[in-house]
């Protein structure tokens, strides 16, 4: 059973989806873009049923949670503060913190900045990326060109309007095009075009995605649209500046990393090489798993394998 409530966190009201016994060890699930608590529906059921107290918030700007208007209210420091605030709200001194997509950097940075609150950290899709030598937007433009989607997202109002014009179609096209089974799209916006032009209309939904799932996403995005989530991208350079003091610092809590071998985030990258690089910054990386045939939506595409990996990892941690 999944229950829902709100909590006051850092001056905001955040929506929490919860499952499992209230006195169980806490697992905090942090979603990405364009997702919400619903992205963890399979994990809420499985981990809660295994005796964990599972908490999946709508992060700030998403779903039923508050969405501050100011762009600079969405920095990585705010997001880590929210993760810690949610732990306080549910009475957890420490937790296993799991993040997917944009939620993965929040999980990694929670482990980096507040290791005292993290029993273990799980990153899905996005590995920990050490602070770069140059501003992220400059690096992205040099590597991928000026049309790269994260650069297209920088201008307030443009992608917001495009994606919100038909939220159901946005989710259908994005979730399908970046799922396993197809070659990952380039996600490069051409002059005069839009982000959705990079995503073909699917002939059918992937097996893991249903019309009922699209109903849920459409309903959850009725309140705020996409602006809150897009604002996270608009803090890439600000986050880079704010985290200068942690340049070269290591993540010390026990860690698990999982990604699909068809995930657009890691496509074309040697998984062994990626893991070798990850170990330089994540000093207690206990397990790294590549999921054959899996695309970007790791915990939704392959729930059984993700659930079992988290249960095995969490079950071996000290209390």
Protein Blocks (a to p, Z undefined) as FASTA:
>chain_A
ZZdddddeehiacddddedjfkbccddddddddddfklmmmmmmmmmmnopacdddddeh
iajbccdfblklmcfklmmmmmmmmmmmnopabdcdddehjlmmmmmmmmmmmmmlmmbd
cdehiacddddfbdfklmmmmmnojkbmklmmmpghklmmmmmmmmmlmmmmmmmmmmgh
iacdfkiacehiafklmpccdfbdcfkbcfklmmmmmmmmmmnommlmmmmmmmmmmmmm
mmmmmgoiacfbdcdddddfkbfklgoiafklmmmmmmmmmmblfbdcddehiafklmlm
mmmlmmmmmmmmmmmpcZZ
